[in-house]
């Protein structure tokens, strides 16, 4: 065991490390891609040839669909006007001829459950492309979050196969891409996937078979691998790409685009796998970061040491516990180590709250390119220290006489917190969702009001992208929680939960506990209701 002294803890003077909450949520979806605490996004494109919305004999690939929906969302951007781009307006535009095919609504259907207070559909569409490229053995595309969903349809103008070269060049220029970038983005987007007879009989014919019922014809000879074969097969005249060699000359849009600079760009892309990958990272990043004016994006990168699902709790007798996990990422300095120990200190107290040995809960990370190690903890907290605004994590590798030790300090909201153990959700005899929302509030606060701000994804007519709507539920004092120094606040017992229409809807919702006290506001932010023991009547 590592000996941690007050002197060591004294090095932590100053503010605890904190990130915007939406960054933590998006990083979870991006990094936790398999095993324990899997966010679930990668499942939709694993393997690369997988179709997540139907039979595998359909000849469709969700990975290609996710890239296509991103392009269609981006393509009507006007960078000079500051409009369009990655804003999920595609959800309101799926009935347009330029957006025909199953890809749009198939993709939005899969992304729908991920949308919440901190994850917009526009961010999910961008994340979908990042994940699809990675799942198809492609490069890792840097990701930024903070996109805002449009509430009205965007402009018309997605490039179509029948369009002229001049029309395509002009459209890409309006979206901020020059002719070379137009060729690059088209090639990168068409290294995976197919054109389907089912949606485009004017481009593909006689391709339907029992194992390919929608009649998909690949863009190159490795349709489920992100590689430069879209360029090499084009140049050596072996390409199956229907948009290059299809029977309908009018719809050979890739041929017109690829050859528009006498094949200079395509020859460069074909020159090496590395050139192709680095070029695709550049143009995909530019596409995904094209957003309406006024939208600010924030970098979302893998986090080496990350507290996860932190939760304080107080029982009726006043016993306080601190629960959660510490996630370590192997590719960022924490490879597998059976000797590693992790210690938790609540506040700056000298006593060890919890010590745990090697993680027993592990996973793998596609974007983090490594393993995730989860050290779970649940430990009692002395009421004397329960009002601390931070906790300390000490990691010791224990690999030799001079073992490496890392000490990190993180914030915790301990004056006000959601109480999952005292909260309930169920359905009554009519099927209505009812329940109780509970919170603990420090008796040291001069409370003016306590509110449960419930953030619920609400369906929007005309799109599969929900809109997160906030419903405020007043909480009232319901007595002291033993000798813990906290007061229990609850909503009316078994009352209807506003905005929540089904238990499934409840699983996708989150709650903030908001307290006004002494002219200040205290918030326990973004607690997912999926952690509750939800039952049906």
C-alpha positions as CSV (number, residue, x, y, z in Angstrom):
1,X,0.0,0.0,0.0
2,X,1.2,3.5,-0.7
3,X,1.6,5.8,2.3
4,X,-0.2,9.1,1.7
5,X,0.7,11.9,4.0
6,X,-0.8,15.2,4.7
7,X,2.2,16.8,3.1
8,X,1.3,15.0,-0.2
9,X,-2.3,16.1,0.1
10,X,-1.0,19.6,0.7
11,X,0.4,19.7,-2.8
12,X,-3.2,19.9,-4.0
13,X,-3.8,23.4,-2.9
14,X,-6.0,25.3,-5.5
15,X,-9.0,24.4,-7.5
16,X,-9.9,20.8,-8.4
17,X,-9.7,19.8,-12.0
18,X,-13.0,20.1,-13.8
19,X,-14.3,19.8,-17.4
20,X,-17.5,21.0,-19.0
21,X,-20.1,18.2,-18.2
22,X,-21.0,17.8,-21.9
23,X,-17.4,16.9,-22.6
24,X,-17.5,14.1,-20.1
25,X,-20.6,12.7,-21.7
26,X,-19.4,12.9,-25.3
27,X,-16.0,11.4,-24.2
28,X,-17.8,8.4,-22.7
29,X,-19.6,7.7,-26.0
30,X,-16.4,8.2,-28.0
31,X,-14.0,6.2,-25.7
32,X,-16.1,3.5,-24.0
33,X,-16.7,1.3,-27.0
34,X,-16.6,-2.2,-25.6
35,X,-16.8,-4.2,-22.4
36,X,-17.6,-2.6,-19.0
37,X,-19.6,0.7,-19.3
38,X,-19.8,0.4,-23.0
39,X,-21.7,3.4,-24.3
40,X,-23.0,1.3,-27.2
41,X,-22.3,3.4,-30.3
42,X,-19.7,1.1,-31.8
43,X,-22.1,-1.8,-31.7
44,X,-24.0,-0.2,-34.6
45,X,-21.1,-0.5,-36.9
46,X,-19.3,-3.7,-35.8
47,X,-18.2,-5.3,-37.9
48,X,-17.9,-2.6,-40.6
49,X,-20.3,-4.6,-42.8
50,X,-23.0,-4.7,-40.2
51,X,-26.5,-3.3,-40.8
52,X,-28.2,-2.4,-37.6
53,X,-31.7,-1.7,-38.8
54,X,-32.6,-5.0,-40.5
55,X,-31.5,-8.3,-42.1
56,X,-27.9,-8.8,-42.9
57,X,-29.0,-10.0,-46.4
58,X,-30.2,-6.5,-47.2
59,X,-26.9,-5.5,-48.6
60,X,-26.8,-2.3,-46.5
61,X,-24.0,-1.2,-44.2
62,X,-24.7,1.1,-41.3
63,X,-21.1,2.4,-41.4
64,X,-21.6,3.8,-44.9
65,X,-25.0,5.1,-43.9
66,X,-23.5,7.1,-41.0
67,X,-21.0,8.7,-43.3
68,X,-23.7,9.5,-45.8
69,X,-26.0,11.2,-43.3
70,X,-23.2,13.4,-42.1
71,X,-22.3,14.5,-45.6
72,X,-26.0,15.3,-46.4
73,X,-26.3,17.3,-43.2
74,X,-23.1,19.2,-44.0
75,X,-23.6,19.7,-47.8
76,X,-26.0,22.6,-47.8
77,X,-23.7,24.8,-45.6
78,X,-23.1,28.4,-46.7
79,X,-20.0,29.4,-44.8
80,X,-20.1,33.0,-45.9
81,X,-23.7,33.4,-44.7
82,X,-22.9,31.3,-41.6
83,X,-25.8,28.9,-42.1
84,X,-26.2,25.2,-42.3
85,X,-23.5,22.6,-41.9
86,X,-23.6,20.0,-39.1
87,X,-26.8,21.0,-37.4
88,X,-29.0,17.9,-37.7
89,X,-31.4,19.7,-40.0
90,X,-31.2,16.6,-42.1
91,X,-33.8,15.1,-39.8
92,X,-36.3,17.6,-41.1
93,X,-35.3,17.1,-44.7
94,X,-35.6,13.3,-45.3
95,X,-38.6,13.7,-47.6
96,X,-36.6,15.6,-50.2
97,X,-35.5,13.8,-53.3
98,X,-31.9,14.8,-52.7
99,X,-32.0,12.8,-49.5
100,X,-33.8,9.7,-50.6
101,X,-32.8,6.3,-49.5
102,X,-32.8,4.4,-46.1
103,X,-29.6,5.9,-44.8
104,X,-31.0,9.1,-43.2
105,X,-33.8,7.6,-41.0
106,X,-31.9,4.4,-40.4
107,X,-29.0,6.4,-38.9
108,X,-31.2,8.8,-36.9
109,X,-33.2,5.9,-35.5
110,X,-30.0,4.4,-34.0
111,X,-28.7,7.8,-32.8
112,X,-32.0,8.8,-31.2
113,X,-31.5,7.1,-27.7
114,X,-28.2,8.9,-27.3
115,X,-29.7,12.4,-27.4
116,X,-29.9,14.1,-24.0
117,X,-29.2,17.4,-22.3
118,X,-25.5,17.3,-23.2
119,X,-25.6,15.3,-26.5
120,X,-27.3,16.8,-29.5
121,X,-28.3,14.9,-32.6
122,X,-25.9,17.0,-34.6
123,X,-23.0,15.8,-32.3
124,X,-24.2,12.2,-32.7
125,X,-24.2,12.5,-36.5
126,X,-20.6,13.8,-36.3
127,X,-19.7,11.1,-33.7
128,X,-21.2,8.5,-36.0
129,X,-18.8,9.3,-38.8
130,X,-15.8,9.2,-36.4
131,X,-16.9,5.8,-35.1
132,X,-17.8,4.4,-38.5
133,X,-14.4,5.3,-40.0
134,X,-12.6,3.8,-37.0
135,X,-14.7,0.6,-37.0
136,X,-13.8,0.1,-40.7
137,X,-10.1,0.1,-40.0
138,X,-9.7,3.7,-40.9
139,X,-7.9,6.5,-39.1
140,X,-9.0,8.3,-35.9
141,X,-10.7,11.6,-36.7
142,X,-10.3,14.3,-34.0
143,X,-13.7,15.1,-32.5
144,X,-15.1,18.3,-31.2
145,X,-18.5,18.7,-29.5
146,X,-21.1,21.4,-28.9
147,X,-23.1,21.3,-32.1
148,X,-26.6,22.7,-31.8
149,X,-29.6,21.1,-33.4
150,X,-31.6,23.1,-36.0
151,X,-35.3,23.6,-35.4
152,X,-36.2,24.2,-39.0
153,X,-35.2,22.7,-42.3
154,X,-32.1,24.0,-44.0
155,X,-31.5,25.0,-47.6
156,X,-31.9,22.6,-50.6
157,X,-28.8,21.7,-52.6
158,X,-27.2,18.4,-51.6
159,X,-25.1,17.3,-54.7
160,X,-26.9,14.6,-56.6
161,X,-25.6,12.0,-59.1
162,X,-27.3,13.8,-62.0
163,X,-25.7,17.1,-61.3
164,X,-23.2,18.7,-63.6
165,X,-19.5,19.2,-62.6
166,X,-20.0,23.0,-62.5
167,X,-23.0,22.5,-60.1
168,X,-20.9,20.3,-57.8
169,X,-17.9,22.7,-57.8
170,X,-20.2,25.6,-56.9
171,X,-22.0,23.7,-54.2
172,X,-18.8,22.6,-52.5
173,X,-17.4,26.1,-52.8
174,X,-20.4,27.5,-51.0
175,X,-19.8,24.9,-48.2
176,X,-16.2,26.0,-48.0
177,X,-14.4,23.3,-50.0
178,X,-12.3,24.0,-53.1
179,X,-12.1,21.6,-56.1
180,X,-9.3,19.5,-54.7
181,X,-11.1,19.1,-51.4
182,X,-14.3,18.2,-53.3
183,X,-12.4,15.3,-54.9
184,X,-10.8,14.2,-51.7
185,X,-14.0,14.3,-49.6
186,X,-15.9,12.4,-52.3
187,X,-13.2,9.7,-52.5
188,X,-13.0,9.4,-48.7
189,X,-16.7,9.1,-48.4
190,X,-16.9,6.5,-51.1
191,X,-14.3,4.1,-49.9
192,X,-16.9,2.2,-47.8
193,X,-20.4,1.2,-48.9
194,X,-22.5,0.8,-52.0
195,X,-25.1,2.3,-54.3
196,X,-28.4,0.3,-54.0
197,X,-30.7,-0.7,-56.7
198,X,-33.6,-0.5,-54.2
199,X,-33.1,3.3,-53.8
200,X,-31.4,4.2,-57.0
201,X,-32.7,2.0,-59.9
202,X,-31.6,4.7,-62.3
203,X,-28.0,4.0,-61.3
204,X,-27.9,0.2,-60.4
205,X,-29.8,-2.6,-62.2
206,X,-29.9,-6.4,-62.0
207,X,-28.0,-6.5,-58.7
208,X,-30.6,-7.9,-56.4
209,X,-29.9,-11.4,-55.1
210,X,-31.2,-13.4,-52.0
211,X,-28.1,-12.3,-50.1
212,X,-28.2,-8.8,-51.4
213,X,-31.9,-8.0,-51.5
214,X,-31.5,-4.2,-52.0
215,X,-29.0,-4.7,-54.8
216,X,-26.0,-2.9,-53.4
217,X,-22.9,-2.5,-55.6
218,X,-19.7,-1.5,-53.9
219,X,-17.7,1.6,-54.6
220,X,-14.5,-0.5,-54.7
221,X,-13.2,-4.0,-54.3
222,X,-13.0,-3.7,-50.5
223,X,-16.4,-2.2,-49.7
224,X,-16.1,-2.8,-45.9
225,X,-12.6,-1.5,-45.4
226,X,-11.6,2.2,-45.2
227,X,-8.7,2.2,-47.6
228,X,-7.5,3.9,-50.8
229,X,-8.8,1.2,-53.1
230,X,-11.5,3.7,-54.2
231,X,-8.6,5.5,-55.9
232,X,-6.4,2.6,-57.0
233,X,-9.3,0.7,-58.7
234,X,-10.5,3.9,-60.3
235,X,-7.1,4.5,-61.8
236,X,-6.5,0.9,-63.0
237,X,-10.0,0.7,-64.5
238,X,-11.1,-2.2,-62.3
239,X,-13.5,-0.2,-60.2
240,X,-17.1,-1.5,-59.7
241,X,-18.2,2.0,-58.6
242,X,-21.6,2.6,-60.2
243,X,-21.0,6.4,-60.1
244,X,-17.9,5.9,-62.3
245,X,-18.8,3.0,-64.6
246,X,-22.6,2.7,-64.2
247,X,-24.8,2.1,-67.3
248,X,-26.3,5.6,-66.9
249,X,-23.8,8.1,-68.1
250,X,-25.8,10.9,-66.6
251,X,-25.3,9.6,-63.0
252,X,-21.5,9.1,-63.3
253,X,-20.9,11.9,-60.8
254,X,-17.8,10.4,-59.2
255,X,-16.2,10.1,-62.7
256,X,-16.8,13.7,-63.4
257,X,-15.5,14.8,-60.0
258,X,-12.5,12.4,-59.8
259,X,-11.3,13.4,-63.4
260,X,-12.0,17.1,-63.0
261,X,-8.3,17.9,-62.4
262,X,-7.0,15.3,-64.9
263,X,-6.8,12.7,-62.1
264,X,-4.0,14.6,-60.2
265,X,-5.7,14.3,-56.8
266,X,-6.8,10.7,-57.3
267,X,-3.2,9.7,-58.2
268,X,-2.0,11.4,-55.0
269,X,-4.6,9.5,-53.0
270,X,-3.6,6.2,-54.6
271,X,0.1,6.8,-54.0
272,X,0.0,5.4,-50.4
273,X,-2.3,4.2,-47.7
274,X,-0.8,6.9,-45.4
275,X,-1.5,9.7,-47.8
276,X,-5.1,8.6,-48.2
277,X,-5.6,8.3,-44.4
278,X,-4.1,11.7,-43.5
279,X,-6.0,13.4,-46.3
280,X,-9.3,11.8,-45.2
281,X,-8.7,12.9,-41.6
282,X,-8.2,16.5,-42.9
283,X,-11.3,16.7,-45.1
284,X,-13.5,14.8,-42.7
285,X,-12.5,17.0,-39.8
286,X,-13.2,20.1,-41.9
287,X,-16.6,18.7,-42.8
288,X,-17.6,17.8,-39.3
289,X,-16.5,21.1,-37.9
290,X,-18.5,23.1,-40.4
291,X,-21.3,24.6,-38.1
292,X,-23.6,27.6,-38.2
293,X,-22.1,30.9,-37.1
294,X,-22.2,31.4,-33.4
295,X,-21.8,27.7,-32.5
296,X,-18.6,27.1,-30.6
297,X,-17.0,23.6,-30.6
298,X,-14.9,22.2,-27.8
299,X,-12.2,19.5,-28.1
300,X,-13.3,16.0,-26.9
301,X,-10.3,13.7,-26.4
302,X,-9.7,10.5,-24.5
303,X,-9.1,11.2,-20.7
304,X,-6.4,9.3,-18.9
305,X,-7.9,9.3,-15.4
306,X,-11.7,9.8,-15.3
307,X,-14.1,9.7,-12.3
308,X,-17.3,8.0,-13.6
309,X,-20.9,7.9,-12.2
310,X,-20.0,9.6,-8.9
311,X,-22.9,9.5,-6.4
312,X,-23.2,10.6,-2.8
313,X,-26.0,9.0,-0.9
314,X,-27.6,9.3,2.6
315,X,-29.8,6.7,4.1
316,X,-32.7,7.3,6.5
317,X,-30.5,6.8,9.5
318,X,-28.0,9.4,8.3
319,X,-25.3,7.0,6.9
320,X,-23.4,8.7,4.1
321,X,-21.7,6.7,1.2
322,X,-19.7,7.8,-1.8
323,X,-20.0,5.5,-4.9
324,X,-18.5,5.5,-8.3
325,X,-15.6,4.4,-10.4
326,X,-12.2,5.6,-11.5
327,X,-11.5,4.8,-15.2
328,X,-7.9,4.5,-16.4
329,X,-6.9,4.4,-20.1
330,X,-4.1,2.1,-21.0
331,X,-3.0,4.1,-24.1
332,X,-2.5,7.2,-21.9
333,X,0.0,5.9,-19.3
334,X,-1.9,3.1,-17.6
335,X,-1.2,-0.2,-19.2
336,X,-2.4,-3.4,-17.5
337,X,-0.7,-3.7,-14.1
338,X,-1.7,-6.3,-11.5
339,X,0.1,-4.5,-8.8
340,X,-1.5,-1.1,-9.3
341,X,-3.5,0.3,-6.3
342,X,-5.9,3.3,-6.4
343,X,-6.9,5.2,-3.2
344,X,-9.8,7.7,-2.7
345,X,-9.7,10.5,-0.1
346,X,-12.8,12.5,0.5
347,X,-11.8,16.2,0.8
348,X,-8.3,16.9,2.1
349,X,-8.7,14.5,5.1
350,X,-5.8,12.2,5.9
351,X,-7.9,9.1,6.2
352,X,-8.2,6.7,3.2
353,X,-11.8,6.4,2.2
354,X,-11.2,3.4,-0.1
355,X,-8.3,1.4,-1.5
356,X,-8.8,-1.0,-4.4
357,X,-6.5,-3.3,-6.1
358,X,-6.4,-4.1,-9.8
359,X,-9.5,-3.4,-11.8
360,X,-11.8,-6.3,-12.3
361,X,-14.1,-4.4,-14.7
362,X,-12.4,-3.8,-18.1
363,X,-13.2,-2.9,-21.6
364,X,-11.5,-1.8,-24.8
365,X,-11.5,1.6,-26.5
366,X,-11.6,2.0,-30.3
367,X,-10.9,5.8,-30.2
368,X,-8.6,5.6,-27.2
369,X,-6.7,2.7,-29.0
370,X,-6.3,0.7,-25.8
371,X,-8.0,-0.9,-22.8
372,X,-10.1,0.7,-20.1
373,X,-9.7,-0.3,-16.5
374,X,-12.5,0.5,-14.1
375,X,-11.8,0.6,-10.3
376,X,-15.3,0.6,-8.7
377,X,-15.8,1.9,-5.1
378,X,-18.5,2.3,-2.5
379,X,-17.4,3.6,0.9
380,X,-18.8,5.3,3.9
381,X,-18.0,9.0,4.5
382,X,-17.6,10.6,7.9
383,X,-20.3,13.3,8.3
384,X,-17.6,15.7,9.4
385,X,-16.1,15.6,5.9
386,X,-19.3,15.3,3.9
387,X,-19.4,19.0,2.9
388,X,-16.1,18.9,1.1
389,X,-16.1,20.3,-2.4
390,X,-13.5,17.8,-3.7
391,X,-12.0,14.4,-3.5
392,X,-8.5,13.0,-4.2
393,X,-7.4,10.0,-6.2
394,X,-3.9,8.5,-5.6
395,X,-2.7,6.0,-8.1
396,X,0.4,3.9,-7.3
397,X,1.9,1.5,-9.8
398,X,3.9,-0.5,-7.2
399,X,6.3,-1.7,-9.8
400,X,9.5,-1.3,-7.8
401,X,11.4,0.5,-5.0
402,X,10.6,3.9,-6.4
403,X,7.0,3.3,-7.5
404,X,5.3,5.9,-9.6
405,X,2.6,7.8,-7.8
406,X,0.0,10.1,-9.3
407,X,-2.2,12.4,-7.2
408,X,-5.2,14.1,-8.7
409,X,-7.9,16.3,-7.3
410,X,-11.5,16.4,-8.6
411,X,-14.6,18.4,-7.7
412,X,-17.7,17.0,-6.1
413,X,-21.0,18.7,-5.4
414,X,-21.6,17.7,-1.7
415,X,-24.0,20.4,-0.5
416,X,-26.8,19.2,-2.7
417,X,-27.2,15.9,-4.4
418,X,-29.8,13.6,-6.0
419,X,-30.8,10.6,-3.9
420,X,-31.4,7.6,-6.1
421,X,-32.0,5.3,-3.1
422,X,-35.0,7.4,-2.1
423,X,-36.3,8.1,-5.7
424,X,-38.7,5.8,-7.5
425,X,-40.2,5.4,-11.0
426,X,-43.0,3.1,-12.0
427,X,-46.2,3.0,-13.9
428,X,-49.7,3.0,-12.4
429,X,-52.6,0.9,-13.4
430,X,-53.3,3.2,-16.4
431,X,-49.8,3.0,-17.7
432,X,-48.9,6.5,-16.6
433,X,-45.3,7.0,-15.4
434,X,-45.4,8.1,-11.7
435,X,-42.7,8.3,-9.0
436,X,-40.8,10.4,-6.5
437,X,-37.7,12.5,-7.0
438,X,-35.6,12.9,-3.8
439,X,-32.6,15.0,-2.9
440,X,-30.3,15.7,0.1
441,X,-29.5,19.3,1.0
442,X,-27.0,20.4,3.5
443,X,-28.5,22.0,6.6
444,X,-25.8,24.6,6.5
445,X,-27.6,26.3,3.5
446,X,-30.3,28.9,4.0
447,X,-32.6,27.3,1.4
448,X,-35.0,29.4,-0.6
449,X,-36.1,26.7,-3.1
450,X,-35.2,23.2,-4.2
451,X,-36.1,22.1,-7.7
452,X,-35.7,18.9,-9.7
453,X,-35.0,20.0,-13.3
454,X,-36.0,17.0,-15.4
455,X,-34.5,17.0,-18.9
456,X,-36.6,14.8,-21.2
457,X,-36.0,13.9,-24.9
458,X,-39.3,14.9,-26.5
459,X,-40.4,13.7,-30.0
460,X,-40.5,16.4,-32.6
461,X,-43.0,16.2,-35.5
462,X,-41.2,15.7,-38.8
463,X,-37.8,14.4,-37.6
464,X,-36.4,11.4,-35.6
465,X,-34.2,13.9,-33.7
466,X,-35.8,14.5,-30.3
467,X,-35.7,17.9,-28.6
468,X,-34.6,17.9,-24.9
469,X,-37.2,19.8,-22.9
470,X,-36.8,20.8,-19.2
471,X,-39.7,20.2,-16.8
472,X,-39.3,21.7,-13.3
473,X,-40.6,19.8,-10.3
474,X,-40.6,21.7,-6.9
475,X,-39.2,19.6,-4.0
476,X,-40.3,20.1,-0.4
477,X,-38.5,19.4,2.9
478,X,-39.5,16.0,4.3
479,X,-37.4,15.8,7.5
480,X,-33.8,15.4,8.6
481,X,-31.7,12.4,7.3
482,X,-30.6,11.2,10.7
483,X,-27.5,13.0,12.1
484,X,-25.9,13.4,8.7
485,X,-26.4,17.1,8.6
486,X,-28.6,16.8,5.5
487,X,-32.4,17.4,5.0
488,X,-34.4,15.2,2.7
489,X,-36.4,17.0,0.0
490,X,-38.9,15.2,-2.2
491,X,-41.5,15.6,-4.9
492,X,-45.1,14.4,-4.0
493,X,-45.1,10.6,-3.6
494,X,-46.1,8.6,-6.7
495,X,-47.1,11.7,-8.6
496,X,-47.1,11.9,-12.4
497,X,-43.6,12.6,-13.8
498,X,-44.0,15.5,-16.3
499,X,-42.8,15.0,-19.8
500,X,-42.1,11.3,-19.2
501,X,-44.6,9.2,-21.2
502,X,-43.0,5.8,-21.0
503,X,-40.5,4.0,-18.8
504,X,-38.2,3.8,-21.9
505,X,-38.5,7.6,-22.1
506,X,-37.5,7.7,-18.4
507,X,-34.4,5.7,-19.1
508,X,-33.3,8.4,-21.6
509,X,-33.9,11.3,-19.2
510,X,-31.8,13.0,-16.6
511,X,-32.3,15.3,-13.6
512,X,-30.5,18.2,-12.1
513,X,-31.1,19.1,-8.4
514,X,-31.1,22.9,-8.3
515,X,-31.0,24.7,-4.9
516,X,-31.3,28.5,-4.4
517,X,-29.8,29.4,-1.0
518,X,-28.3,32.6,0.4
519,X,-28.3,34.3,-3.0
520,X,-26.3,31.4,-4.6
521,X,-27.3,28.5,-6.8
522,X,-26.1,25.0,-6.1
523,X,-26.6,22.2,-8.7
524,X,-26.1,18.5,-8.7
525,X,-25.9,18.2,-12.5
526,X,-27.0,15.5,-15.0
527,X,-28.0,12.4,-13.1
528,X,-29.4,9.8,-15.5
529,X,-32.7,8.3,-14.4
530,X,-31.5,5.0,-15.8
531,X,-29.6,4.4,-12.5
532,X,-33.0,4.1,-10.7
533,X,-34.7,0.8,-10.0
534,X,-37.5,1.3,-12.4
535,X,-40.5,-1.0,-12.2
536,X,-43.8,-1.5,-14.0
537,X,-47.1,-1.8,-12.2
